[in-house]
Amino acid sequence: MARPDRVQLRRRFVDRRNAGRNRGPPHRQSGLELFAKFSPDGRNIAFTGQYGGDEQVYVIPSGGGVPRQLTFYPSPGPLPDRFGYDNQVYGWTPDGKAVLFRSARDGYMLTDSKLYTVP
């Protein structure tokens, strides 16, 4: 059986003008969504979103909706492929109340990164 955090996820984004309703075409933000992880109860999905060249941590209900940004730390911007991504989601705390992610927010280089949690 495939692990839910490793399968390609299909998310439905509701149109911001009709929040909470699935009317018309779904709303999509342009950019990358990476490292998606389901919460322990399966109700939410945390992921690293790269919109406008900056990587941040987001969460979205697993049934669809508008992504909510959880981190607001400046990212070093597009990095060479060998360095990976900043604010990379690693998972959830066992109680599902916080997202675990790696960030270089307190360092100069991605090699100075540490693990953090955000509720």
N, C-alpha and C positions, 0 to 999 in steps of 0.2 A: 504494500500500500504506500502510495506517495505521501510524503509529509506535506501538510497544508502550507508551510512556509516556503516550500521549494517548488510548488506548482505555479504556473503562470496564472496570475490573478486577473479576473475581470471585475472591474469596479464600475458601478453606475454613479455618475455624478449628476446631481439634480441641478437644474437651471437655477441660478441664483435669484432670478426674478420670481420664481415659483418654488422657493425653498420648501422642502417637505412634500412636494408633489412631483410626480413624474410626467410632466407635460412637455410635449415637443421633444426636440433632440436633446440628448444629455449634454451637460456642460463638461468640458474637458479643459484643464489647464495645459498649456503647451510646455513641454519639458520632459525630464526623465523622472520616473518613479522606480526606486531601487530598494533592495533589501527588505522586502515586505515581510512582516511577522504578525501572525494572529495573536491576539490576547489569549490568556489561558481559558477564558470562558467563551472564546470565539466570537464575541460581539464587536470587536474592533480590530483594525489592521493598522499597525504603525509602519511607517516607511520613510526612507530618505528621499526627499523631493528636490530635484535640481531645476528650479525655475529661474530664468534670467541669469544663469551661470553661478548661482549661489546654492549650496546644499544646506538644507534644514530638515528637521524632524517634523513629520506630520502624522496625524491619526485621522482615520475615516471609519465610520460604521461599516461593518462587513456587508450589510445589506445595501449600501450605497449612500451617497450624500455628498456634502461639500467637505473637502479636507480642511482640517483645523491645524494651523501651524503651532508647534510647541516650543521650538527654539528660535531665537532671534539673534544669534551670535554671528558676527561677520565671518564668513568662510574665506579661506585664502584664495578662493576662486578656482577656476579650472586648473587642475594639477596634471602633470604628466601621468600617463596611464600607470606607470610603475608605482605611483604613490597612492592610487585608489581615490577614495572620496572622504571628505570631512563630514562630521555629524552623521556617521554611519550607524544605522539601527542594528543592534545585536539581538534584541529580544525584549521581554517584559520581566518585571519582578514576579515572583511566584503568585503573589496576591492579585496581580493584574492592575495595580493602581499606578504604576510608573513604567516608563519605557527606558530601557538600557541602551545607551549609545556611546560611541567613541568620538571624541572631539579633540581638536588641537587648540581649543579656545584659550587655554592658559599657556600656550607655548608658541614658539616661532615657526616650527616646522611640524609637518604631520607626524614625524618620528617622535615628537614630544607629546603625542596624544595620550589621553587618559580616558577611563570609563566614567560616565556620569549617568544619573537618572533624572527624568523630568516627569512630573505628574500629568 
